[in-house]
Amino acid sequence: GAGVSQSPSNKVTEKGKDVELRCDPISGHTALYWYRQSLGQGLEFLIYFQGNSAPDKSGLPSDRFSAERTGGSVSTLTIQRTQQEDSAVYLCASSSRVSSGANVLTFGAGSRLTVL
Amino acid sequence: AQSVTQLDSQVPVFEEAPVELRCNYSSSVSVYLFWYVQYPNQGLQLLLKYLSGSTLVESINGFEAEFNKSQTSFHLRKPSVHISDTAEYFCAGVSGGYQKVTFGTGTKLQVIP
């Protein structure tokens, strides 16, 4: 697609429920990133995919968080047994590898998660 | 430890005044540095980037940043700000062999009429 698409744009859930957040990157972009943006916390790195593999999962806050990417395209971030502290905006970004090796990220609009 | 540090969480400045938003990076961060901007109720977008070559880089809307290796800094400057520059600005750098992009905590620029 023309841009990075994220769904849902807004999700309100009850504590303890599972949620799935979806990211559809720009066609042809091999790298995909998930970040969490909380009030006053800036952008917190969660996980990075190169193709379907995740070389760096170090940012996932707990084992309740998981992510996968299939076909080198769509990615799903799953949060199990949600807690109130999971409330945040979850941002997805994608990039193509350029010859210099530097990554310019294109961000989606984000999924705002509210856990009651 | 944070690889990219933004020292100021908020910067108020009067319209048409100059502004500098500070960013420092750790030595573990590769020399690829970026500034992203998030306007109110909008997504993040690239403002400017330093990859190599000239240490002074410019954006299309009058911002510039200078890569300073000796001071490990990449401060963002504009000689005269407009109301429309009100936004949150994030400094970012690439670290790790697999191109992990790390962001600072952001600086909110508030332009006062």
Interface residues (C-beta under 8 A of the other chain):
Chain A: A31 Y33 Y35 G40 Q41 G42 L43 F45 Y48 Q50 P55 D56 L91 A93 R97 S100 G101 A102 N103 V104 L105 T106 F107 G108 A109 G110
Chain B: Q6 S9 Y32 F34 Y36 G43 L44 Q45 L46 K49 L51 S52 F90 A92 V94 G96 Y98 Q99 K100 V101 T102 F103 G104 T105 G106
